[in-house]
């Protein structure tokens, strides 16, 4: 496949060319809690959305995707409506998000592409950040990292209609190579904890199931609502009143009240609450394990997160569960869990790099036999951590962007 730089030069012949490198991300701990204002962790990986672009003064947005057909073209003053399932929605949303607080004068000419099968690694956040960075650069908008997270989250929630939190955007934008990013989603406060010298080297296994569909068509939004209903019930049990469901989150209910009234929560609402409160504790324990360099304890918490995601949060699909079970029993895997929302896409694992061949062989021996319909599309990839999204200005055509 041609690089974005090559296709850009063939299509536009514009100078100067800038490159956005916007990484995909993993969430080792903190699964399914960001939309409830919980505690999360994240890391960027060295697989990314790459975009070559230059600014123009005619106000038109022209973006060619290498991965999807057609070219997206519109004027910044006439942004088309959202079309369900269309790859250009995130571009349209990025323009509208910036126009909430800024005046755009310039458009961009661009070519964009991604690496790896990307379901479950938050390609949507990565691609949105790429558009935002390019549009800000073209229009001399000095946006902070926190503002970029806010803009990107607006695109997902207000324009696309997905009721998610800010984990994906935060991991994509704030991460630094070799650090664990942790964030309190209720306040936006975050910290970067360096990998200790005594922690063994590790890599990230990304096993793509072959199952790919938009989150908006899954139970994702239903799970968000179920968590909020659980919060309403707990609040009523504790206080005799309920906040509006649009406003309340499980984080608004103290852990002590959850412990006191847990047994009175019915069915699935208890399971959703169980996942939230235990996952928050796993994040706290995981940060402590990371600080000590105890990658085995960190990995054990990842496995516990995976089990809770399956049994308490009830995400997943048969294909992802197969991959998770393979990784759980595979030598060299410190910890594993579904990636992203966990309804399609990938399983991720923190692994000992010495066992990469063994891990690949185990997956290749089992997965295509159990799920032959995906035998030609599933993939096993290995990644390292990386810095967050950034612009590579004044691109030198003799330098390849990895």
Secondary structure, DSSP 8 states (H G I E B T S, - for coil): ---HHHHHHHHT--SS-EEEEEEEEE-SS-TT-GGGT-EEEEEEEEEEEEEEEEEESS-EEEEEESSSSSEEEEETTB-----TT-TTHHHHHHHHHHHTT-----EEEEEEEE-S--TTTTHHHHHHHHHHHHHHHHTT----HHHHHHHHHHIIIIII-----SHHHHHHHH--TTEEEEEETTT--EEEEE--TTS---EEEEEE-S----GGGTTHHHHHHHHHHHHHHHHHHHHS----TTT--GGGS-HHHHHHHGGGS-HHHHHHHHHHHHHHHHHHHHHHHHHHT-HHHHHHHHHHHHHHHHHTS----HHHHHHHHHHHTSTTEEEEEE-TTSSSSEEEEEE-GGGHHHHHHHHHHHHHHH-GGGTTT-EEEEE-EE---EEE-S--TTS---
